[in-house]
Amino acid sequence: KLTQLRAVTYNWKDELNLTSDTQIGLIAQELEEHFPHLVNTDSEGYKSIQYGKLSAVLLEGMKEQQMRIVGLESENDELRDMIIELQIEVELLKN
């Protein structure tokens, strides 16, 4: 789900157009598709993101990614050992 999200930059404008600071964040409607519990909608239909709760989702995503990395490292080690064994066999066949 996290890979479906995209960070965007935008210019924040308050009601009086007093500020136009560049911000970085997510699009609430896109986040809502995957994590509806992280998006609030007010009575006027404006959406806001609960960024504080997003950190827990990101942490779980990082843990899943780390498990995948560990699995790939293990697989890589096994394949490296197999290559070494095959290289030894090839050398023995040459002699």
Buried (B, 14 or more C-beta within 10 A) or exposed (E): EBEEBEEEEEEEEEEEEEEEEEEEBBBBEBBBEBBEEBBEEEEEEEEEBEEEEBEEBEEEBEEEEEEEEEEEEEEEEEEEEEEEEEEEEEEEEEE
